[in-house]
C-alpha cells in the first residue's frame, strides 16, 4: 500500500500480487481478500474501473463469506466511490 501511496504503481501491483499468492498458498482467505482489494485500488488508480470493480467484488464475496464486517465495509465503501465516480452508476 505504501508503494501506491508514493505513486510507485508498478511495484505496488507486484507486491499486491505476491501478497495475494502467498496468502492463498497459506490458506489465509481474508488476507488474500485484502490483497485483492489492494489490487482493485491499483487498477482504479491505473484508470481501469472495470477491473477494479471485479477485484473489489471478489474481495467482498470472501469477506462476507467469512463474516469480516470491517473489511466488508471497506469493500462496500470502495465500490460506492467507484460506482459514483468512474462508473457513474448511481443506483
N, C-alpha and C positions, 0 to 999 in steps of 0.2 A: 504494500500500500504506500509505503514511503517513496518508492520509486515513482509511482503515479503522481503523487503529490508534488514531487520535484520536476515533473514533466518528462521523466525517462520512461516513456510509454512502452518502448520495445523491451527493456529489461523488466518492467513491471509485468508484462504479459508472460515473459519467460518464467519469472518467479511464481506467478499465479498458476501457470500450467504445471510446474513442478510440484507446487504445494498440493494441488488437486490430485495429481497422480500418486504422490506419496500417501495422502490421506485415504485414497481409495484402496491402495495396496495394504494399508494398515487397518482397514476396516473401520474407519472413522468417518461415517457419512456426514455428520454435522460439520466437521472440519472441511470435508470435501465440498459441501454446500457453500460454506463461507468463501472458499477459493473460487467456486463457480460464480458466486455473486461478484467477487472482485473482477473476474474475467468479464462479467457483464458491464461493470463500471468502465473497464478499459475499452471494451467495444464501443460503448457510448461515447467515451472521450475521443475515440478514433472517428466518430461520425457514422457509426453503423448501428442505428437504433433497432433494427430487426434482430440482429444477433444479440444485442443487449437484452431485448425483451425475452428471447428464447432462453438465455442463460439465467436471467432473473426468475423466470418461471420454473426452470429446472431446480434452482436453489430453493424456491418457495415450496415446491412439492416435497422435497426432502425435509425441510424444516417443519412443515405442517405434519408430515407423517411421524415425525419424532417428537412432536409437541413442544418445539422450541419457540415459545411465544416471542421472545426478544428478537431473534433473528427473523422470524416470520414478519414481525412488524417492520424490520429494516427492509426486507424484500418488497413488502407492500408499499412502503414509502418510495423506494427506488422506482417501482412500477408506476406509482402515481405521478411522480415527476416526469418519467419518460412519456407516459400517455398524454400528460397535459402540456408537454412541450414539443419534442421532436415528432411524436406520432399524431399529435392533435386529435386524440381520441378522448373527448371529454366525458363520455358516458362511463 
